[in-house]
Amino acid sequence: MNIALIGYGKMGQAIAALCEGKHDIKLIVDPNNPNLSTSADIQYFETIEAANFENIDVAIDFTHPSVIMNNIQTYCEKGVNVVVGTTGWTDQIDNVQAMVEKANIGFLWASNFSIGVHLFWQMVERGAQLMNKFDEYDAFGHEYHHNQKADSPSGTARSTAEILINKLDRKTTLVTEELNRTIKPQELHFSSTRGGNIPGTHSVFFDSSNDTIEIKHTARNRSGFASGSIRCAEWLKGKTGFFTIENYLKDLTQ
């Protein structure tokens, strides 16, 4: 499979390393890393508009929230199937779905490509269903990421918080910013810390006056995320439509 990497930061490099001997990286777009290699087999561009996607089966995008909508527009215009791991754009998800359907491309996105995270989410969902019957337990969350993380909260944190709000009747509003006041009972606080080289840690807490229950996922490295995005790219090849990683996982387990 011929792959285009849009963004060649730590995640893009991890994807490239896992592709060796299995898939061919034919195109890299990254304005911060021009002339990354002397390889004649790989095209390098600093802008996505200038890139030539001919003979590319699937693009994998791990870039920045500030450019992702422009990138998606370009994929639609050039008819490129794409796996998107960039977060911070889901307020535009209805618009993106319409764009993808009009362009008749394959589009798959996830806020997190780790299989372990998706199992974590299932545990959080079940935990919230149980705790919905016990009002004495307050719910909240916290996440840690490395100091190069572009958005806060992360897409994974937002997805985790949405599970809690959907399953807990007493929580209706997500708060992610610093609180300099007393939190309201209906608010769910999901806070964030950025520092060091932490790949990603997410925790959900159910706390009462008697005890605390914590559900936690800690990533050891980026390989799990990179591997998941490659698996999704393999699955997306030749498909059209708007998908999430849940579609891939459901197809895998049926």
Secondary structure as UniProt FT lines:
FT   STRAND          2..6
FT   HELIX           10..19
FT   TURN            20..22
FT   STRAND          24..29
FT   TURN            31..32
FT   TURN            40..41
FT   STRAND          43..45
FT   TURN            48..50
FT   TURN            54..55
FT   STRAND          58..61
FT   HELIX           65..78
FT   STRAND          82..84
FT   HELIX           90..92
FT   HELIX           93..103
FT   STRAND          106..109
FT   HELIX           115..131
FT   TURN            132..133
FT   TURN            135..136
FT   STRAND          138..145
FT   TURN            147..148
FT   HELIX           155..167
FT   TURN            169..170
FT   STRAND          173..175
FT   TURN            185..186
FT   STRAND          187..194
FT   TURN            196..197
FT   STRAND          201..207
FT   STRAND          212..218
FT   HELIX           223..236
FT   TURN            237..238
FT   STRAND          241..244
FT   HELIX           245..253
//
